[in-house]
């Protein structure tokens, strides 16, 4: 991580990828507070670099949403998951496997939150 950070510009896509991997690792270790900053960095870079239909940007939005859900920040999690689901629906269609999975994640959020929709 440090080598990439020192050798690449702050907004380079490889920095975003490394940040996402660090966030995923923190989530695997049940450390969502630490994961949040990594995911936020990944999302910020990918929003600057990629169009809203880019798979890496959508995945980063989803991962941040799941992290926020793990932290109990349901409104922010909903916002992130909706961004991902809306982009998938628009660009891949409602019947796409990734779109359906994203909708399931959003429904799971609502269930945990006590706001079944």
C-alpha positions in Angstrom: 0.0 0.0 0.0 2.7 2.5 1.0 4.7 2.1 -2.2 1.6 2.8 -4.3 0.7 5.8 -2.2 4.2 7.3 -2.4 4.7 6.6 -6.1 1.2 7.5 -7.6 -0.9 10.6 -7.6 -3.6 10.7 -4.9 -6.4 10.3 -7.4 -4.9 7.3 -9.4 -7.2 4.3 -9.9 -4.6 2.0 -8.4 -4.9 4.0 -5.2 -8.6 3.5 -5.2 -8.2 -0.3 -5.8 -5.7 -0.6 -2.9 -8.0 1.4 -0.7 -10.9 -0.8 -1.5 -8.9 -4.0 -0.8 -7.8 -2.5 2.6 -11.5 -1.8 3.3 -12.5 -5.3 2.4 -9.7 -6.7 4.6 -10.9 -4.6 7.5 -14.4 -5.8 7.0 -13.2 -9.4 6.9 -11.6 -8.7 10.3 -14.8 -7.3 11.6 -13.3 -3.8 11.8 -15.9 -1.7 9.9 -14.8 1.6 11.6 -11.4 1.2 10.1 -12.8 0.0 6.8 -15.0 3.1 6.4 -12.1 5.5 5.7 -10.6 3.1 3.1 -14.0 2.7 1.3 -14.6 6.5 1.4 -11.3 7.1 -0.2 -11.9 4.5 -2.9 -15.4 6.0 -3.7 -14.1 9.5 -3.8 -11.4 8.6 -6.3 -13.7 6.5 -8.4 -16.3 9.2 -8.6 -13.7 11.5 -10.0 -12.2 9.0 -12.4 -15.0 6.9 -13.7 -18.5 7.3 -15.1 -21.4 6.3 -13.0 -21.9 3.1 -14.9 -18.4 1.8 -14.3 -18.4 -1.5 -12.5 -15.5 -0.5 -10.2 -17.3 2.6 -9.1 -20.6 0.7 -8.5 -18.8 -1.9 -6.5 -17.1 0.8 -4.4 -20.4 2.5 -3.7 -21.9 -0.9 -2.7 -19.0 -1.8 -0.4 -19.2 1.6 1.4 -22.9 1.0 1.8 -22.4 -2.4 3.4 -19.7 -0.9 5.7 -22.1 1.8 6.8 -24.8 -0.8 7.4 -22.3 -2.7 9.6 -21.8 0.5 11.6 -25.5 1.0 12.0 -25.6 4.1 9.9 -28.6 3.0 8.0 -29.6 6.3 6.2 -26.1 6.7 4.8 -25.9 3.0 3.9 -29.3 3.3 2.1 -27.9 6.3 0.1 -24.8 4.4 -1.0 -26.7 1.2 -1.8 -29.3 3.1 -3.8 -26.6 4.8 -5.8 -25.2 1.4 -6.7 -28.6 -0.2 -7.4 -29.9 2.7 -9.5 -26.7 2.7 -11.6 -27.0 -1.1 -12.1 -30.7 -0.9 -13.0 -30.1 1.9 -15.5 -27.0 0.4 -17.2 -27.5 -3.3 -16.8 -31.2 -3.7 -16.5 -33.5 -4.9 -13.7 -33.0 -8.6 -14.6 -29.2 -8.5 -14.4 -27.7 -10.8 -11.8 -25.7 -8.0 -10.1 -28.8 -5.7 -10.1 -30.8 -8.4 -8.4 -28.1 -9.0 -5.8 -27.8 -5.3 -5.1 -31.6 -5.1 -4.6 -31.4 -8.0 -2.2 -28.7 -6.2 -0.2 -30.9 -3.1 -0.1 -33.8 -5.2 1.2 -31.6 -6.8 3.8 -30.7 -3.3 5.0 -34.3 -2.4 5.3 -35.0 -5.5 7.2 -32.2 -4.9 9.7 -33.2 -1.3 10.0 -36.8 -2.3 10.6 -38.1 -0.5 7.5 -39.2 -3.4 5.3 -40.2 -2.1 1.9 
